[in-house]
Amino acid sequence: LYKFYFLMWCPKHCFLLTRNVQASQRAIALIAEMIHTASLVHDDIIDDASSRRGKHTVNKIWGEKKAVLAGDLILSAASIALARIGNTTVISILTQVIEDLVRGEFLQLGSKENENERFAHYLEKTFKKTASLIANSCKAVSVLGCPDPAVHEIAYQYGKNVGIAFQLIGGVLDFTSCSEQMGKPTSADLKLGLATGPSYLHFPEMNAMIMRRFGSPGGVDRALQYVLQSDGVQQTTYLAQRYCHKAVNASYSFQRWCSQETN
């Protein structure tokens, strides 16, 4: 994925080679990682999370106030690095990522009353909180390497579809992966009151539980059982595969563009 951030190609010959990466293109990857890291620090505060990847979170160690400032500091460093690139189009593209992250967090705080709109709401939130970062980072790198808007759109679509697939599979793993200590599904998202892909392909009983954010006594355990008894995990995995196929098709489009340029 990071190699695609770089779009490591020489405009004349379209070779995907590391030596052809511009310093500004490498900077985009660094900026994307800083934005991502800052969003995780702030997410942990909002979710009141005490651990991430088996380690204590910043807010757990230093408290919420310092964690907020730490996330802000990382974002400011990303903004400085972005300004140094000096390309107004790229600046506009990546500042859109920050706006999307905030809007995605607001979407996550709520849920649609109409159950028919909830999955679309979830996908929109998924795009803004995850896929926008990957899509716009890929697009920004392509802008620095090629003037053709067609390539920019290909890069954007690749990142968008990879990002949505990534998040869908993350939701699946919340139900299917096992903790070494617990020996059973972690259900981390459910415990945070968050409904992910498999939760929306559900039994009718899940409707009220989603609106209550699984907060009733025994709600998390019941929701877990409902999902595992349904085909939600399988259907979400299938949907993720469809998005992966779209990403692959975007990469084929890029290859065709390269062939046209070299002929």
GUBA-467592 format. One record per residue (C-alpha): residue in one letter; x, y, z. Coordinates in steps of 0.2 Angstrom, whole numbers, padded with zeros to 4 digits, always signed. Each point is the difference from the previous one (the first is absolute). Example, Ala and Ser with C-alpha at 12.3 -4.5 7.8 and 13.67 -1.06 7.14 Angstrom:
a+0062-0022+0039 s+0006+0017-0003 
This chain:
l+0000+0000+0000 y+0014+0012+0004 k+0008-0003-0016 f-0016+0005-0009 y+0001+0016+0011 f+0016+0004-0008 l-0006-0004-0018 m+0018-0004-0004 w+0001+0003-0018 c+0010+0011-0012 p-0012+0010-0011 k+0009-0004-0016 h+0002-0019+0002 c-0013-0004+0014 f+0012-0011+0010 l-0006-0004+0018 l+0018+0002+0007 t+0005+0006+0017 r+0013+0011-0007 n-0012+0010-0009 v-0010+0006+0015 q+0000+0018+0003 a+0004+0007+0017 s-0017+0009+0000 q-0008-0017-0003 r+0008-0008+0014 a-0005+0015+0011 i-0018-0005-0004 a+0002-0017+0007 l+0007+0008+0016 i-0014+0013+0001 a-0013-0014-0002 e+0008-0010+0014 m+0000+0015+0011 i-0018+0004-0003 h-0004-0018+0003 t+0009-0001+0016 a-0008+0017+0007 s-0017-0007-0004 l+0004-0016+0010 v+0005+0010+0015 h-0016+0010-0001 d-0011-0015-0003 d+0007-0008+0016 i-0005+0015+0010 i-0018+0000-0008 d-0001-0019+0003 d+0008+0001+0017 a+0011-0014-0005 s+0014-0006+0011 s+0010-0011-0012 r+0004-0001-0019 r+0009-0014-0007 g+0004-0007+0017 k+0008+0016+0006 h-0007+0014+0011 t-0007+0015-0009 v+0006+0017+0002 n-0015+0006+0009 k+0002-0015+0012 i+0018+0005+0004 w-0001+0019+0000 g-0018+0004+0002 e-0013+0007-0013 k+0006+0018+0000 k+0018-0004-0004 a-0006-0013-0013 v-0011+0013-0009 l+0016+0011-0001 a+0010-0014-0006 g-0012-0003-0014 d+0000+0018-0004 l+0019+0001+0000 i+0001-0014-0013 l-0013+0008-0011 s+0009+0016+0001 a+0016-0009-0006 a-0009-0007-0014 s-0007+0017-0005 i+0018+0007+0000 a+0006-0014-0011 l-0014+0002-0012 a+0003+0019-0001 r+0018-0004-0005 i-0005-0010-0015 g-0007+0017-0007 n-0013-0008-0011 t-0017+0009+0003 t-0009-0015-0009 v+0008-0013+0012 i-0003+0011+0015 s-0019+0001-0005 i-0001-0019-0002 l+0008-0004+0017 t-0009+0013+0010 q-0016-0009-0007 v+0006-0015+0010 i+0000+0009+0016 e-0017+0007-0003 d-0007-0017-0004 l+0008-0008+0016 v-0010+0013+0010 r-0016-0003-0009 g+0003-0019+0001 e+0001+0001+0019 f-0016+0010+0001 l-0008-0013-0011 q+0006-0014+0012 l-0007+0009+0015 g-0018-0002-0008 s-0010-0013-0009 k-0015+0001-0012 e-0017-0003+0008 n-0005-0008-0017 e+0008-0017+0000 n+0000+0000-0019 e+0012+0015+0000 r+0011-0007+0013 f+0012-0010-0011 a+0002+0015-0012 h+0004+0011+0015 y+0013-0013+0006 l+0008+0000-0017 e+0001+0019-0001 k+0008+0000+0017 t+0012-0013-0005 f+0005+0010-0015 k+0003+0016+0010 k+0009-0008+0014 t+0011-0012-0010 a-0002+0000-0019 s+0002+0018-0002 l+0017+0000+0007 i+0006-0013-0012 a-0009+0006-0015 n+0006+0018+0002 s+0017-0005+0004 c+0002-0010-0016 k-0008+0014-0010 a+0012+0013+0008 v+0015-0011-0005 s-0007-0002-0018 v-0002+0019-0002 l+0018+0002+0005 g+0005-0013-0013 c-0011+0003-0015 p-0011+0014-0007 d-0014-0011-0007 p-0016+0001+0010 a-0004-0018-0006 v+0014-0007+0010 h-0005+0011+0015 e-0017-0008+0000 i+0007-0018-0002 a+0011+0003+0015 y-0014+0007+0010 q-0012-0015-0004 y+0014-0012+0004 g+0003+0007+0017 k-0019+0002+0003 n-0004-0018-0003 v+0015-0007+0009 g-0005+0011+0015 i-0018-0006+0001 a+0005-0018-0002 f+0013+0002+0014 q-0013+0007+0012 l-0013-0013-0005 i+0012-0014+0004 g+0005+0009+0016 g-0018-0002+0005 v+0000-0018-0004 l+0015-0004+0010 d-0008+0008+0015 f-0012-0015+0000 t+0012-0013-0006 s+0017+0003+0007 c+0004-0007+0017 s+0010+0007+0015 e+0013-0011+0006 q-0005+0004+0018 m-0019-0001-0003 g-0001-0014-0012 k-0015+0008-0008 p-0005+0014-0012 t+0006+0017+0007 s-0016+0010-0005 a+0010+0016+0003 d-0012+0010-0011 l-0015-0007+0008 k+0007+0005+0017 l+0002+0017-0006 g-0018+0001-0006 l+0005+0000-0019 a-0009-0010-0013 t+0011-0006-0014 g-0004-0009-0016 p-0005-0017+0006 s-0012+0008+0013 y-0011+0007-0014 l-0003-0016-0008 h-0009-0006+0015 f-0015-0007+0009 p-0015+0012+0002 e+0004+0001+0019 m+0016+0009-0004 n-0009+0016-0005 a-0004+0006+0017 m+0017-0006+0006 i+0009+0011-0013 m-0009+0015+0005 r+0004-0003+0019 r+0018-0003-0006 f-0001-0017+0008 g+0000+0009+0017 s-0014-0011+0009 p+0005-0014+0012 g+0007-0014-0010 g-0002+0009-0016 v+0018-0003-0007 d-0001-0019+0003 r-0018-0001-0008 a+0006+0011-0015 l+0015-0012-0002 q-0011-0015+0000 y-0012+0007-0013 v+0014+0005-0012 l+0008-0017+0002 q-0016-0009-0004 s-0003+0011-0015 d+0009+0001-0016 g+0006+0017+0004 v+0019-0004+0001 q-0001-0009-0017 q-0010+0013-0009 t+0012+0014+0007 t+0015-0010-0006 y-0008-0002-0017 l-0003+0019-0001 a+0018+0003+0005 q+0005-0011-0014 r-0010+0010-0012 y+0009+0016+0005 c+0016-0009-0002 h-0004-0005-0018 k-0004+0019-0003 a+0017+0004+0006 v+0008-0013-0011 n-0010+0007-0015 a+0007+0017+0004 s+0018-0006+0000 y-0004-0008-0017 s-0006+0016-0006 f+0016+0008+0005 q+0010-0013-0009 r-0010+0003-0016 w+0003+0019+0002 c+0019-0004+0001 s-0001-0011-0016 q-0008+0014-0009 e+0013+0012+0005 t+0015-0011-0005 n-0007-0004-0017 
